[in-house]
Amino acid sequence: MSIQKIKSLSKREIEVLSLVADECTTKEIAQELYISNHTAISHRKNLMEKLKVKNSAGLVRKGFELGYLVIR
């Protein structure tokens, strides 16, 4: 089993990840962070590439595994 190094996440990426975990849509993420829908989509896409996952469920799972997300 190989260990893959994950790039660290920016403050903004962690904000997006948290909103994904809160079940926010791309439109809601854009509104919450005062960014365009396109930028919100780009952040989500970049997160999936960095964390090497295929979908939002994978983002949430990996976010918890890596300690970026915690149960409140």
Secondary structure, DSSP 8 states (H G I E B T S, - for coil): ----------HHHHHHHHHHHTT--HHHHHHHHT--HHHHHHHHHHHHHHHT-SSHHHHHHHHHHTTS----
